[in-house]
Amino acid sequence: MRNPTARGAGRRGLVRAALSCIAVGAVVVAGAGCSTSKLGAPASEFSPGDCVRMSGTPEQPEATKVDCGSAESSYKVAATVEDREQCPSDVDTYYSLRSSVSDAATTLCLDIDWVVGGCMIIDPVSGRDPARVDCDDASAPNRERVVEILEDTADAGECAGGLGYPYPERNFTVCVEDVR
């Protein structure tokens, strides 16, 4: 098996660092009964495989359930857990909701909603959430097209172009190409 290219491994690290900064602001305290008005859906109503649009500010993020692969979808729920430390170590970010009444917590472990053939703006420098974009939109910076998703390998070097985002704990790699 080939080792990941420096480019593939480095880009994943930059994206993870930027998304981790976003995630730090994603811990929300909400009272019971008022969470649906700000969140669109309480964190407890999300299940693995559901897709999410994140909006709001880092201090007051909002999560809304949306159709996977849609223009609004940025993330896919990889797991729901009580505490972010229980998320797989290779998720892209997380979103936590803690009730101020019962101290109950739900955390959404989130991956980018990768769609083969689709493009995402991945901009680790700005710290913005990933965003789905038309692959032909030349005005959109940092476009990456998903070429394939490889199961049973966490090695960007296995991607035809050598560029990808490995998820080592869950053992898959998203192969991408830059779109200029």
N, C-alpha and C positions, 0 to 999 in steps of 0.2 A: 504494500500500500504506500502511495506517495504521501509525503508530508504536505500540509497546507502551504500555499505560497505565502510569502511575507505580505503581499498585497491583500490576499483573502483573509488571512488571520488578523492583520492590522485593522482592516476596515471593520470587522466584526467587533473587535475590541473598542474601537472608537464609537460605534453605534451603541454598544452595551453601556459604555461610560456615559454617553449623552442621555440615553434612556433611563439610566439609574438616577441621574440628576432629576429628571422629570418625575420619576417614581417617588423620590423623597417628598415631593409636594403632594403626592396622591393619597396621603392618609387623611381621611375626613372624619370629623366627629359629627354625628347627626342624631337628633332625637328620634325616638320611635314615632312613626306616623308622619313625619315631615320629610323623610328621605325621598319619597317619590316625586315630590314637587321640584326638587333641585336635581335629582339624578335621572329622571326619565324612568328608571326602574331601579329598585333597591338592589344592592350587590347580591343579596341572597336569591334574587330571581334569575340570576345568570347561571348557566350550566356550561361545562366543557363543550366546546364546539360552537357556542354562541359568538357572535361578533359584536364589536363595541366601537362606538365613536366617542372619543374623548374630546371634551371641550372645556371651557371655563379657564381659570387661571391655575398656576401651580399651587396657590394657596387654597383655592376652592374649585378643584376639578369636578367635572360632571361626566358621568358615563351614561350613554344611551344605547340600548340594544338596537342593532341595525342588521340588515341582510348582509351575509358574508359575500365578499367580492363586489359589493356595491361601492359607488363613489364615496359614500359616507364612512365606510368601514376602514378602520386603521388597524385594529387588533382583533385577535381571536382568543377566546378563553381557553387556556391550556389545562387549567385546574382551578377548583375553588377550595380554599383551605381557611382555617381559622386565623393563621398568622403568616405573614410574608416569608418568614424563615422556613416554612413548610413548602414553599414553591420549589419546583425544580430549579436547580442552580443556573440553568441556561435559558430561562425565560427572558424575554426582552424587557419587561417591566411588570409592575403590579399595581393594583388599585385596591385600597382597603377602606372599609366602612365600619366604624365602631359606634354602637348605640351608646348614647350618654346615659340612658336609663338603666339598661341591663348589663352593660359592659360586654355584650356579645359582639363578636367581630366576624366579618366575612372578608376574605381577600381573594381577588381575582388575579390569577397568575396569567399574564398576557404575552402572547407572541404576536409579531406583526402578521397581519392577515395576508399572507403570501398567496398569489394566484398565478399559476403557470400561464405565461403569455401576457400577463398584466404588468404594469409598471408602478413603482412606488418612488416617491421622493424620500431619499434617506440622506439627511443632512446632520451628521454628528457634530459639526462645528456650531450650528445655531442652537442645538438642544431642542428643536421643535419635534413634535410627534411626527412619525412617518405619515405620508398622505398618498392616497391613490391618485394617479394622474394618467391622462391619455399619453400613450407612448410617443405619439406624433407631436405633442405640444412642445415645440422648440423653446418656448419661453419658460418652461419649467426646468429649474436647475437640478442637478444631482439625480437624474432619472436612472433607475435601474429596472431592467426587465427580468422577470423570473423565467429562466430557461427550463429548469426542471427541479424537482425535489427528490433527492436521493435518500432512500431508506437504508438503514443498516450501515451507515458510514457517517462519521463526523469529520470529514476531511475535504476542505475546499479544493485540494489538489486533485480530487476525483472528478471535479467539474470540468467539462470539455474546455472551457476558457480559463480555468484555474482561479476563478473568482466566485466566492460563495460565502455563506454564513453558516458555519457548522454549529450544531446543537449537540454537544458531546454527551450530556447526561441522557438525553432521549434518543441519541444515535441517529440523527438525520442531518442533511445538509441542504440548504436552499442555494442552488446555483443561479447566478445572475450575470447579466452583461450590462456594461454601461451603455446608455443610449445618448448619443450626441446629437 
